[in-house]
Amino acid sequence: MRRISALARVCALAVAVPLSAGVASVANAQGGAAVNQEASNKVSGGGITLAGWMGIVDAAEAGRGLKITDAKLVGMGPGIHVTTGPASTYWNPANKGAGDYMVKATFNEAEYMGLNDHPHPYGIVIAGKNMDSPKPEFLYCAAYGNGNFIVRGFSSTAQPRGTFSMTTGRAGDPNAAVNKAEAKGKPVKQEIAMWVKGDKIGCTINGTEVASYNKSDVIGDGKLTSTDGVWGIRFAHNTDAHVSGLAMSKP
């Protein structure tokens, strides 16, 4: 049986963040109000300048002509700074996890919703395969600055959009462990870890396990082929944050 902290299980085909460049309404996780899906902007001077790192934009973003050069990843101080642009996933092919492992980093959003009009998430990616193909495979756990988190995967066999969700809906699920920004423009910081141990896979945010699953819940048709693979980071569209302490260890 899959276990999840303070969550109801909904295995539905959903997207973690709004991907449409048009205007549509979704439920705002902070109060349930409808919000507009703003278009993905192009970041001036975009691209990847950190040696060894690669990136892709979501298929829906690519379908609108956006590229990874419309977002930006740079090395900054002891960490990585990301500004999007289109929703983007980044990894270094040398960074791989197999068996039992944990990938953890701290994400510092200096200005909450500084580039968008509603909360957008960022987080850890694991189990990546065929990452630079039109149908990559990976699982991620990401936090929003409004106290919500989301666990979502990309699969070459998932329909209709190549994704599967382990949490409920586009705005994620609330959890008291996820930090909340005081207001728009204020800083918020999240420590996010994804881990694989034995027959379990899960996500820990700010030291608290927010979700865990049996491997059988995330492996299979329309989901992952295994929990081994490259690891990295993911940012929703129009988001800006600094990543520090990104590393793999044993759980």
N, C-alpha and C positions, 0 to 999 in steps of 0.2 A: 504494500500500500504506500502511496506517496504521502508524505507529510509536508504541511506548509503552515508556517506560523501565522495565526490569526487571519487566515485567508480561506475562502471557499474555492474549490477547484472548478475552474472553467477552462476547458481545452477548446478554445475557439480560434478561428482564423481571424486575426486582428493585426493592426499595426501599432507600433509603440509610439510613434509620433506622427503628426499630420504630415503627409507627403504631397498633397495636392497643391498645385500653385494657384488653383482657383479658390473661391471663397465657399466654405462649408461650415457647418456647425458640429461641434463635438462637445461632450460633457467636460466641463472644467472640473478637475479633481479637487479644486479648492472652492467648495460651495455648490457645485453642481450646475453652475451657470453655463450657458452656451458661449463658446468663444469662436472667433474666426481663425481659419487656418491661413496664416500669412505665407506669402511666396518665399522660396529660398533665395537669398541674396547671393551675389558673387562677391567674394572677398578680394579686395585689391592686393596685388602682389602675392596671390595664392600659390600653393604648391607645397611640396615636401622638401625641406632642406636638411633634415636630420639623416645622417648617413645610415644606410641599411634599411630604412623604413619605407614601407609601401602603403598604398591606400586605394580604396574604391568608394564610389558613391553608390547609393541604393539604385536599383534598376529603374524605379519610378523617376528618380532625379535624372538619371542618364537619358531616359526617354524624353525629357524636356530639354535635352541638350546640355545639361550641366556636367562638369567634369571634376576630377579630384583637384585640379588646379584652380577651381573656384572656391576651394577651402584652403586652409593653411595649417601646416604642422611644422613647428620649429623647435630646436633645442633651446632651452632658456634656463640659465643657471644650472642647478642640479636636476632639472626636470624637463618636461615637454609642455609646450603651449599650443593649444589648438583653438582655431577660430573657424567656424562654419557660417555661411555657405550651405551647400547641400548636405544632407545627412551623410556622414562619412564614417568609415571603419578603417582603422590603421593597425599595422602589424609589422614586425621585423621577422622575416622567414627563419632567422636563427633561433627565435624564441619558441620553443615547443614544449608541450607538457604531455606526459604519458603516465598511465597508472594512477597513483595517488599524487595529487599536487594541488597547490593553491596559488592563485595570482592575485596580488593586492596592490592598490595604489590609493593615494589621496587626491581628490579633485577639489580644487579651490575656484569657485565661481565668484570673482571679485565684485561683479555687478549683476546680481540676480535679474534675469530677463532683460539684460542690457541690450540685446540684439533682437528681442522678440516681444510679442504681446501676450504670451502665456507661457507656463512652465515647459521647458524642454529638458530631456534627460541626457546623461552621459555616464559611462561606466566601463566595466571590464568585459572583454571578449575571450572565450576559450573554445577549444575543440574545432579550430578553424581548418578547413580543407578547401582546395580549389579556390582560394581567396581572390585571385585575380581573374576569375572566369565570370561569365554572365550569371552563373548560378552558384554562388559561394555557399559554403555550409559553416555555420558557427552558432554558438549560443552566447547570449550576453545578459548581464544584470546591470541595470542603470538606475540612478537616483534622480529625482526631481527636487528642486529647491523648495517645494511646497509640502514636503513630508511624504511623498509617494515614491514607489519604486516599481520597476517592471522587469520581468524575466521573459525573454523572447528569443526565438531562434530563426535562422534562415536555413532552408533546405532545398535541394535541387528537385525534390519530389512533392513539396508542399504546394497546395493550391488554395486560393487562386493566385496569390501574389508571392509565392515562394517563402512564406513566413508561417510560423506557428507561435502561439502565445501560451505561456504557463500562468500568467496572471490575467486579471479581468479587464480587458478593454484598453482603449487608446491612452487613457490618462493614468494608467497604473493603479496600484493599490496602496492605501495608506498604511503606514507603520510608524509607531512612536519612535523607533530607532533612527529614522531618517530625519536629518536636520532640516529645519525650516528657516528661510531667510526672514528677517524682520519685515522687509518690504521690498518692492521693486527698486533695484539699484543698490541694495545692501549686499554685503558678502555672505556667502554660505559655503560650508566645507563638508565634504562627505568622504569617509574612508570606506572603500568598497572592495570586497574580496569575493572571488568565485573559487570554489574548491570541489575536488573529486576525491572521495575516500571510500574504499570498499565498493559497495553497491549503491552508494549515495552520491548525489551532486547537489550543491547548494550555493546560497549567496548570504554573505554576512555584511552588514552595513553598520559602521561605527561601533564595531565590537559585538553586535547582536545578530544572531542568525534570523533572517527575515523569511527565508524559504528554503526548503530542501525537498528533494524528490528521489524516488528510486530511479536508477539508470534506465529501467524499462519504460519509464514515463517520457523520457527524452530521446530514446533510441528506437528507431523503427521507421516504417514507411511514412513519408511526410515530415520526418524529424531528422535527427542526427544518425550517422552511421556508426559513430563511436564518440567517446568523450576525449580521445587523444587528438592532438593537433596543435596548431600555432595559437598563440595568445596575443592579445593586444588591447586596444581601447576603441570605444565607439562614442560618437557625438551626434545628437540630433541636429536638425538644420537650425541655422541662425543662433548659434551658441558659442560662448567664449569661456574657456576655463584653463587653469594650469594643472598639470598632472605631476605629482612628485612621488618618489618611492616606489615606482612601478617595478615589481620583481616577482619571481616565482620562488616558492619554497615548498616544503612538505607540510601538509595540514596537520 
